[in-house]
Amino acid sequence: MIAGRRLATAMGMAVLSFLGAGQAVAATDMNCVEAYDAAQVMAIDDFVRDFDLDGLDGRDPPEALLEVYSARAGACADQHNWSSDAVLYAVFYQIGRTLERALRAHAPLSEADLARFDRTVAGADQNRLWPILEKMVGGSVFGTETDELSESDEMFLGMLILSSGIPANEKNSGFAGALLAAQAMQRYSSQHFGSK
């Protein structure tokens, strides 16, 4: 899970370095970023195609993908007068979507195992699961001050993955954690976007 957050953080920070701060108004129309042109769609598709779960830790974000996010976020910030925080959340939402898509395209699980994992996540205590994951994402990706996960929180996440019945090995656990982190990044970003 840490590796996925590292890549996402690097991508988001690199995009923001291209952008200036906007005025602090409530942001709207987060989906503006998704108006990709054909070349931008190709850059995203290339990232998904070439994604390697084994090389996720320590990987530098592809420059072509950063250019896509910075171009779209910059255009949307100008169009909608987004603050720099709103840009950050819009970009991280898209990064989370792209990472989830790439992870699913290269899942080390069979279709049946992946479907079983998704069902387990959907059937879990949502009021417990997402606050734990969003706390992790908020602290490690967005720099929000959060408490460390409790032993009980860590046990809950571990049991969630174990109870899904996916084959128990380091690669599958890493995949499951990265997938949950990508989903949490999208939830966290969408919840905070409109307040910035």
Buried (B, 14 or more C-beta within 10 A) or exposed (E): BBBBBBBBBBBBBBBBEBBEEBEEEEBEEBEBBEEBEEEBEBBBEEBBEEBEBEEBEEEEBBEBBBBBBBBBBBEBBEEBBBBBBBBBBBBBBBBBBBBBBBBBEBBBBEEEBBEBBBEBBEEBEEEBBBEBBBBBBBBBBBEEEBEEBEEEBEEBBEEBBEEBEBEEEEEBBBBBBBBBBBBBBBBBBBEBBEEB
